Amino acid sequence: MSTQYGYLGPTGTFTEMALRQCTQLADDGERIPFVSVDAALAALRAGDLDAAMVPIENSVEGGVSATLDALASGDPLVVVAEQVVPITFVLAAPAGIALADIRTVSTHPHAWAQVRSWMGAHLPEVQYLPGASTAAAAAGLAGLAGESAPYQGAVCAPVAAANHGLTVLQEDIGDNSGAVTRFVLVARPGQLPAPTGADKTSVVLFQNEDHPGGLLALLEQFAVRGINLTRIESRPDGARLGDYCFSIDCEGHIHDERVGETLMGLQRVCARVRFLGSYPRADGAEAQVLRGTGDPDFTQARAWLTSLRNPLT
């Protein structure tokens, strides 16, 4: 049986592009589209998939709430790889629809957030209809035309427009030319990717209680060990209004002494720490290890403490 990989579908999404670009995957693996992030991760948890590619962060809109929340709850899953994909949007429509005919546009909410300025300048009267994905918006237009269509245009990737036989009315409509989306390949817990020196570690931290300096106490665990954070976001933990957890990515691998010590410190001060994996960075940037925070420094300090505790050995 071939390896099976899920992704946020349908065919033609940026998530599928990320999955196809991921070099860690088996070449003969089957790629299976899902209608939502939750559906893909549910199939993974059920054992129907070997891994799933899902969006987690956009350079314009920030974190993808559906993914952050799904990884923070339910049976544990871990990130084993990440992929960064440049985002280019087009405005597409069925044949025979002109730009002046567009009254309603559908796309994914994160995509809409990245084209709002263009829409305001060129189609100020257009209505927005949220879609499950950019490719789903394009697929929904296939074969539609005329007054009966619920929407006349889709904001999608060029490949999605081509896949569904749509006409591209306008290219490069994104408000930020350098926009990228970060995707993560998620699997069930097992053997972690080996450290490379250019890694990230992801965690979700739950506080014991909300109190002054609570977040500072968590961040100090990283700061005193010289660990740089690459992302931090607060998310409601679902218990009651005002209770939040913190989703964090940091430089380094769990097998690095400084990261291991940090996780132990967090375990002491948090109500719960959910480890979401250590994996190679997509950009290959090596972590800057400050003086006194390298593996030899922690090893020597531990040996020194042992000598104090056992002076006769």
C-alpha positions as a LaTeX table, in Angstrom:
\begin{tabular}{lrrr}
\hline
Residue & $x$ (\AA) & $y$ (\AA) & $z$ (\AA) \\
\hline
Met1 & 0.00 & 0.00 & 0.00 \\
Ser2 & 1.39 & 3.42 & $-0.95$ \\
Thr3 & 2.06 & 6.16 & 1.56 \\
Gln4 & $-0.92$ & 8.49 & 1.86 \\
Tyr5 & $-0.66$ & 12.23 & 2.40 \\
Gly6 & $-3.62$ & 14.50 & 3.06 \\
Tyr7 & $-3.89$ & 18.20 & 2.32 \\
Leu8 & $-6.39$ & 21.04 & 2.34 \\
Gly9 & $-8.09$ & 20.65 & $-1.01$ \\
Pro10 & $-9.43$ & 20.53 & $-3.59$ \\
Thr11 & $-6.74$ & 20.13 & $-6.23$ \\
Gly12 & $-5.07$ & 23.43 & $-7.02$ \\
Thr13 & $-4.70$ & 24.88 & $-3.52$ \\
Phe14 & $-1.49$ & 26.43 & $-2.29$ \\
Thr15 & $-1.45$ & 23.60 & 0.25 \\
Glu16 & $-1.17$ & 21.07 & $-2.55$ \\
Met17 & 1.69 & 23.11 & $-3.99$ \\
Ala18 & 3.45 & 22.93 & $-0.60$ \\
Leu19 & 2.90 & 19.17 & $-0.45$ \\
Arg20 & 4.33 & 18.65 & $-3.94$ \\
Gln21 & 7.38 & 20.76 & $-3.10$ \\
Cys22 & 8.15 & 18.89 & 0.14 \\
Thr23 & 11.31 & 16.85 & $-0.46$ \\
Gln24 & 10.81 & 14.70 & 2.67 \\
Leu25 & 7.92 & 12.77 & 1.08 \\
Ala26 & 7.96 & 9.49 & $-0.79$ \\
Asp27 & 7.77 & 10.05 & $-4.54$ \\
Asp28 & 5.10 & 7.37 & $-4.98$ \\
Gly29 & 2.87 & 8.67 & $-2.18$ \\
Glu30 & $-0.83$ & 9.26 & $-2.84$ \\
Arg31 & $-2.07$ & 12.83 & $-2.31$ \\
Ile32 & $-5.61$ & 13.04 & $-0.94$ \\
Pro33 & $-7.53$ & 16.35 & $-0.76$ \\
Phe34 & $-9.79$ & 17.20 & 2.21 \\
Val35 & $-12.43$ & 19.87 & 2.55 \\
Ser36 & $-10.93$ & 21.38 & 5.71 \\
Val37 & $-7.90$ & 21.36 & 8.00 \\
Asp38 & $-9.96$ & 19.62 & 10.69 \\
Ala39 & $-10.99$ & 16.87 & 8.28 \\
Ala40 & $-7.41$ & 16.22 & 7.18 \\
Leu41 & $-6.10$ & 16.07 & 10.75 \\
Ala42 & $-9.01$ & 13.88 & 11.86 \\
Ala43 & $-8.11$ & 11.39 & 9.13 \\
Leu44 & $-4.49$ & 11.51 & 10.26 \\
Arg45 & $-5.45$ & 10.87 & 13.88 \\
Ala46 & $-7.67$ & 7.98 & 12.79 \\
Gly47 & $-4.73$ & 6.32 & 11.03 \\
Asp48 & $-6.10$ & 6.83 & 7.52 \\
Leu49 & $-3.12$ & 9.00 & 6.52 \\
Asp50 & 0.61 & 8.85 & 7.09 \\
Ala51 & 0.93 & 12.65 & 7.19 \\
Ala52 & $-1.02$ & 15.81 & 6.32 \\
Met53 & 0.06 & 19.18 & 4.95 \\
Val54 & $-1.81$ & 22.16 & 6.42 \\
Pro55 & $-1.31$ & 25.96 & 6.40 \\
Ile56 & $-0.20$ & 27.45 & 9.70 \\
Glu57 & 1.02 & 31.01 & 9.11 \\
Asn58 & 0.77 & 33.77 & 6.54 \\
Ser59 & 3.13 & 36.73 & 6.27 \\
Val60 & 0.17 & 39.12 & 5.90 \\
Glu61 & $-2.70$ & 37.66 & 7.90 \\
Gly62 & $-0.73$ & 35.84 & 10.61 \\
Gly63 & $-1.57$ & 32.47 & 12.10 \\
Val64 & $-4.19$ & 30.14 & 10.63 \\
Ser65 & $-6.62$ & 29.69 & 13.51 \\
Ala66 & $-8.07$ & 26.38 & 12.30 \\
Thr67 & $-4.65$ & 24.76 & 12.28 \\
Leu68 & $-3.42$ & 26.30 & 15.54 \\
Asp69 & $-6.55$ & 25.20 & 17.39 \\
Ala70 & $-6.59$ & 21.71 & 15.88 \\
Leu71 & $-2.98$ & 21.09 & 16.91 \\
Ala72 & $-3.55$ & 22.45 & 20.42 \\
Ser73 & $-6.31$ & 19.94 & 21.19 \\
Gly74 & $-7.24$ & 16.36 & 20.45 \\
Asp75 & $-4.86$ & 13.41 & 20.21 \\
Pro76 & $-1.23$ & 14.59 & 19.97 \\
Leu77 & 0.29 & 15.27 & 16.57 \\
Val78 & 3.77 & 16.54 & 15.69 \\
Val79 & 5.22 & 18.70 & 12.94 \\
Val80 & 7.92 & 16.88 & 10.98 \\
Ala81 & 8.62 & 19.41 & 8.20 \\
Glu82 & 7.70 & 22.89 & 7.03 \\
Gln83 & 7.36 & 24.47 & 3.61 \\
Val84 & 7.15 & 28.15 & 2.61 \\
Val85 & 5.27 & 28.98 & $-0.60$ \\
Pro86 & 5.13 & 32.39 & $-2.32$ \\
Ile87 & 1.51 & 33.43 & $-2.79$ \\
Thr88 & 0.27 & 34.81 & $-6.12$ \\
Phe89 & $-3.43$ & 35.47 & $-6.61$ \\
Val90 & $-5.49$ & 35.92 & $-9.78$ \\
Leu91 & $-9.10$ & 36.97 & $-10.26$ \\
Ala92 & $-10.73$ & 34.26 & $-12.36$ \\
Ala93 & $-14.21$ & 33.83 & $-13.86$ \\
Pro94 & $-16.08$ & 31.53 & $-16.24$ \\
Ala95 & $-15.81$ & 32.24 & $-19.96$ \\
Gly96 & $-18.01$ & 35.13 & $-21.00$ \\
Ile97 & $-17.83$ & 36.94 & $-17.67$ \\
Ala98 & $-16.06$ & 40.31 & $-17.86$ \\
Leu99 & $-14.55$ & 42.34 & $-15.05$ \\
Ala100 & $-17.57$ & 44.67 & $-15.14$ \\
Asp101 & $-19.89$ & 41.68 & $-14.55$ \\
Ile102 & $-18.31$ & 40.73 & $-11.22$ \\
Arg103 & $-20.71$ & 41.43 & $-8.34$ \\
Thr104 & $-19.67$ & 38.74 & $-5.84$ \\
Val105 & $-16.29$ & 37.10 & $-5.31$ \\
Ser106 & $-15.49$ & 33.94 & $-3.36$ \\
Thr107 & $-12.20$ & 32.80 & $-1.83$ \\
His108 & $-10.68$ & 31.64 & 1.46 \\
Pro109 & $-10.76$ & 34.29 & 4.24 \\
His110 & $-6.95$ & 34.45 & 4.40 \\
Ala111 & $-6.82$ & 35.08 & 0.66 \\
Trp112 & $-9.47$ & 37.77 & 0.87 \\
Ala113 & $-7.46$ & 39.56 & 3.55 \\
Gln114 & $-4.56$ & 39.72 & 1.10 \\
Val115 & $-6.52$ & 41.25 & $-1.80$ \\
Arg116 & $-8.86$ & 43.67 & 0.01 \\
Ser117 & $-6.99$ & 46.78 & $-1.07$ \\
Trp118 & $-6.95$ & 45.72 & $-4.72$ \\
Met119 & $-10.66$ & 44.93 & $-4.58$ \\
Gly120 & $-11.42$ & 48.26 & $-2.91$ \\
Ala121 & $-9.55$ & 50.13 & $-5.63$ \\
His122 & $-10.82$ & 48.20 & $-8.67$ \\
Leu123 & $-14.13$ & 46.60 & $-7.63$ \\
Pro124 & $-15.34$ & 48.72 & $-4.70$ \\
Glu125 & $-18.94$ & 47.45 & $-4.90$ \\
Val126 & $-18.06$ & 43.75 & $-4.96$ \\
Gln127 & $-19.49$ & 41.46 & $-2.27$ \\
Tyr128 & $-17.36$ & 38.78 & $-0.59$ \\
Leu129 & $-18.54$ & 35.18 & $-0.17$ \\
Pro130 & $-16.23$ & 33.09 & 2.10 \\
Gly131 & $-15.02$ & 29.81 & 0.62 \\
Ala132 & $-13.46$ & 26.67 & 2.09 \\
Ser133 & $-10.28$ & 27.28 & 0.08 \\
Thr134 & $-9.05$ & 29.28 & $-2.90$ \\
Ala135 & $-9.27$ & 26.20 & $-5.11$ \\
Ala136 & $-12.78$ & 25.39 & $-3.85$ \\
Ala137 & $-13.86$ & 28.87 & $-4.94$ \\
Ala138 & $-12.48$ & 28.20 & $-8.41$ \\
Ala139 & $-14.05$ & 24.74 & $-8.55$ \\
Gly140 & $-17.43$ & 26.20 & $-7.62$ \\
Leu141 & $-17.31$ & 28.46 & $-10.68$ \\
Ala142 & $-16.70$ & 25.65 & $-13.15$ \\
Gly143 & $-19.64$ & 25.52 & $-15.54$ \\
Leu144 & $-21.40$ & 28.50 & $-13.96$ \\
Ala145 & $-22.39$ & 31.69 & $-15.76$ \\
Gly146 & $-25.24$ & 34.16 & $-15.89$ \\
Glu147 & $-27.52$ & 35.68 & $-13.32$ \\
Ser148 & $-28.16$ & 32.43 & $-11.41$ \\
Ala149 & $-24.54$ & 32.01 & $-10.24$ \\
Pro150 & $-24.06$ & 32.78 & $-6.50$ \\
Tyr151 & $-20.77$ & 34.44 & $-7.34$ \\
Gln152 & $-19.08$ & 35.42 & $-10.57$ \\
Gly153 & $-15.39$ & 35.59 & $-9.65$ \\
Ala154 & $-12.85$ & 33.61 & $-7.61$ \\
Val155 & $-9.57$ & 34.68 & $-6.06$ \\
Cys156 & $-7.28$ & 31.69 & $-6.46$ \\
Ala157 & $-3.88$ & 30.45 & $-7.58$ \\
Pro158 & $-3.16$ & 30.51 & $-11.32$ \\
Val159 & $-3.04$ & 26.70 & $-11.36$ \\
Ala160 & $-6.56$ & 26.47 & $-9.88$ \\
Ala161 & $-7.93$ & 28.75 & $-12.59$ \\
Ala162 & $-6.27$ & 26.61 & $-15.27$ \\
Asn163 & $-7.46$ & 23.34 & $-13.69$ \\
His164 & $-11.09$ & 24.45 & $-13.84$ \\
Gly165 & $-11.02$ & 26.11 & $-17.26$ \\
Leu166 & $-11.54$ & 29.62 & $-15.93$ \\
Thr167 & $-10.53$ & 32.86 & $-17.59$ \\
Val168 & $-8.01$ & 34.97 & $-15.71$ \\
Leu169 & $-9.40$ & 38.51 & $-15.62$ \\
Gln170 & $-6.50$ & 39.98 & $-13.64$ \\
Glu171 & $-3.13$ & 38.63 & $-12.53$ \\
Asp172 & $-1.13$ & 39.46 & $-9.38$ \\
Ile173 & $-3.94$ & 41.07 & $-7.42$ \\
Gly174 & $-2.31$ & 40.54 & $-4.02$ \\
Asp175 & $-1.75$ & 43.65 & $-1.91$ \\
Asn176 & 1.72 & 42.44 & $-0.82$ \\
Ser177 & 4.09 & 41.32 & $-3.55$ \\
Gly178 & 6.30 & 39.41 & $-1.12$ \\
Ala179 & 3.50 & 37.48 & 0.58 \\
Val180 & 4.26 & 33.89 & 1.57 \\
Thr181 & 2.42 & 31.20 & 3.48 \\
Arg182 & 4.08 & 28.70 & 5.75 \\
Phe183 & 2.77 & 25.14 & 5.72 \\
Val184 & 3.59 & 22.27 & 8.08 \\
Leu185 & 3.67 & 18.55 & 7.45 \\
Val186 & 2.04 & 16.87 & 10.45 \\
Ala187 & 2.27 & 13.23 & 11.53 \\
Arg188 & 1.38 & 11.05 & 14.50 \\
Pro189 & 4.03 & 10.99 & 17.25 \\
Gly190 & 6.99 & 8.77 & 16.47 \\
Gln191 & 10.67 & 9.17 & 15.68 \\
Leu192 & 11.58 & 12.84 & 15.40 \\
Pro193 & 13.59 & 14.29 & 12.51 \\
Ala194 & 17.28 & 14.40 & 13.43 \\
Pro195 & 18.74 & 17.78 & 14.42 \\
Thr196 & 20.38 & 19.69 & 11.56 \\
Gly197 & 21.58 & 22.87 & 13.29 \\
Ala198 & 18.85 & 24.78 & 11.42 \\
Asp199 & 15.73 & 23.64 & 13.22 \\
Lys200 & 12.55 & 24.85 & 14.87 \\
Thr201 & 10.66 & 23.51 & 17.87 \\
Ser202 & 6.93 & 24.16 & 18.33 \\
Val203 & 4.96 & 24.03 & 21.58 \\
Val204 & 1.61 & 25.10 & 23.01 \\
Leu205 & 1.78 & 26.42 & 26.58 \\
Phe206 & $-1.14$ & 26.42 & 29.01 \\
Gln207 & $-0.93$ & 28.62 & 32.11 \\
Asn208 & $-1.80$ & 27.48 & 35.62 \\
Glu209 & $-3.72$ & 30.70 & 36.11 \\
Asp210 & $-3.95$ & 34.21 & 34.71 \\
His211 & $-1.83$ & 36.55 & 36.83 \\
Pro212 & 0.45 & 39.58 & 36.41 \\
Gly213 & 3.74 & 38.47 & 34.87 \\
Gly214 & 2.39 & 35.09 & 33.81 \\
Leu215 & 3.49 & 35.41 & 30.19 \\
Leu216 & 6.82 & 36.88 & 31.29 \\
Ala217 & 7.49 & 33.78 & 33.39 \\
Leu218 & 7.01 & 31.63 & 30.28 \\
Leu219 & 9.14 & 33.82 & 28.03 \\
Glu220 & 11.97 & 33.95 & 30.58 \\
Gln221 & 12.47 & 30.21 & 30.12 \\
Phe222 & 13.50 & 30.92 & 26.52 \\
Ala223 & 15.37 & 34.17 & 27.15 \\
Val224 & 17.73 & 32.97 & 29.88 \\
Arg225 & 18.84 & 30.09 & 27.65 \\
Gly226 & 19.43 & 32.29 & 24.61 \\
Ile227 & 16.59 & 30.90 & 22.49 \\
Asn228 & 15.00 & 33.13 & 19.86 \\
Leu229 & 11.26 & 32.88 & 19.20 \\
Thr230 & 10.18 & 32.87 & 15.55 \\
Arg231 & 6.43 & 33.03 & 16.28 \\
Ile232 & 4.17 & 33.55 & 19.31 \\
Glu233 & 0.38 & 33.78 & 19.28 \\
Ser234 & $-2.30$ & 33.63 & 21.93 \\
Arg235 & $-5.40$ & 31.50 & 21.35 \\
Pro236 & $-8.49$ & 31.00 & 23.53 \\
Asp237 & $-8.17$ & 27.65 & 25.29 \\
Gly238 & $-11.92$ & 27.05 & 25.06 \\
Ala239 & $-12.53$ & 26.78 & 28.80 \\
Arg240 & $-13.88$ & 30.25 & 29.52 \\
Leu241 & $-13.64$ & 33.83 & 28.33 \\
Gly242 & $-10.20$ & 35.29 & 29.10 \\
Asp243 & $-8.32$ & 31.98 & 29.32 \\
Tyr244 & $-5.62$ & 31.69 & 26.68 \\
Cys245 & $-2.87$ & 29.33 & 25.64 \\
Phe246 & 0.25 & 30.37 & 23.75 \\
Ser247 & 1.38 & 28.79 & 20.49 \\
Ile248 & 5.13 & 29.25 & 20.08 \\
Asp249 & 7.84 & 28.38 & 17.55 \\
Cys250 & 11.46 & 28.77 & 18.62 \\
Glu251 & 14.87 & 28.17 & 17.13 \\
Gly252 & 16.56 & 24.88 & 17.92 \\
His253 & 15.83 & 21.17 & 18.33 \\
Ile254 & 14.64 & 19.25 & 21.38 \\
His255 & 17.95 & 17.36 & 21.31 \\
Asp256 & 19.82 & 20.67 & 21.79 \\
Glu257 & 20.69 & 21.04 & 25.47 \\
Arg258 & 19.38 & 24.60 & 25.66 \\
Val259 & 16.02 & 23.59 & 24.16 \\
Gly260 & 15.71 & 20.54 & 26.40 \\
Glu261 & 16.44 & 22.66 & 29.47 \\
Thr262 & 13.84 & 25.19 & 28.31 \\
Leu263 & 11.18 & 22.53 & 27.93 \\
Met264 & 11.92 & 21.26 & 31.44 \\
Gly265 & 11.60 & 24.80 & 32.78 \\
Leu266 & 8.29 & 25.26 & 30.99 \\
Gln267 & 7.03 & 21.96 & 32.35 \\
Arg268 & 7.69 & 23.30 & 35.85 \\
Val269 & 5.86 & 26.62 & 35.44 \\
Cys270 & 3.01 & 25.67 & 33.07 \\
Ala271 & $-0.17$ & 23.79 & 33.76 \\
Arg272 & 0.55 & 21.81 & 30.60 \\
Val273 & 3.06 & 21.82 & 27.74 \\
Arg274 & 2.02 & 20.31 & 24.42 \\
Phe275 & 5.10 & 19.45 & 22.36 \\
Leu276 & 4.39 & 19.87 & 18.65 \\
Gly277 & 7.71 & 18.67 & 17.29 \\
Ser278 & 11.24 & 19.62 & 16.26 \\
Tyr279 & 11.93 & 19.80 & 12.53 \\
Pro280 & 14.23 & 21.39 & 9.91 \\
Arg281 & 13.62 & 25.02 & 9.02 \\
Ala282 & 12.42 & 25.63 & 5.48 \\
Asp283 & 14.89 & 28.50 & 5.01 \\
Gly284 & 17.87 & 26.53 & 6.35 \\
Ala285 & 18.91 & 29.40 & 8.64 \\
Glu286 & 21.10 & 28.15 & 11.47 \\
Ala287 & 20.32 & 29.27 & 15.01 \\
Gln288 & 22.61 & 31.85 & 16.60 \\
Val289 & 23.98 & 30.14 & 19.70 \\
Leu290 & 24.95 & 32.73 & 22.29 \\
Arg291 & 27.97 & 32.37 & 24.53 \\
Gly292 & 27.20 & 30.09 & 27.44 \\
Thr293 & 24.18 & 28.43 & 25.78 \\
Gly294 & 25.82 & 25.77 & 23.58 \\
Asp295 & 25.65 & 22.06 & 24.33 \\
Pro296 & 29.19 & 21.97 & 25.82 \\
Asp297 & 28.27 & 24.78 & 28.22 \\
Phe298 & 25.31 & 22.87 & 29.61 \\
Thr299 & 27.31 & 19.64 & 29.80 \\
Gln300 & 30.13 & 21.32 & 31.71 \\
Ala301 & 27.70 & 23.06 & 34.05 \\
Arg302 & 25.96 & 19.76 & 34.79 \\
Ala303 & 29.29 & 18.05 & 35.49 \\
Trp304 & 30.27 & 20.91 & 37.81 \\
Leu305 & 27.03 & 20.58 & 39.78 \\
Thr306 & 27.49 & 16.82 & 40.01 \\
Ser307 & 30.97 & 17.35 & 41.47 \\
Leu308 & 29.55 & 19.66 & 44.13 \\
Arg309 & 26.82 & 17.21 & 45.07 \\
Asn310 & 29.19 & 14.24 & 45.16 \\
Pro311 & 32.58 & 15.62 & 46.19 \\
Leu312 & 34.06 & 12.21 & 47.00 \\
Thr313 & 33.32 & 10.54 & 43.64 \\
\hline
\end{tabular}
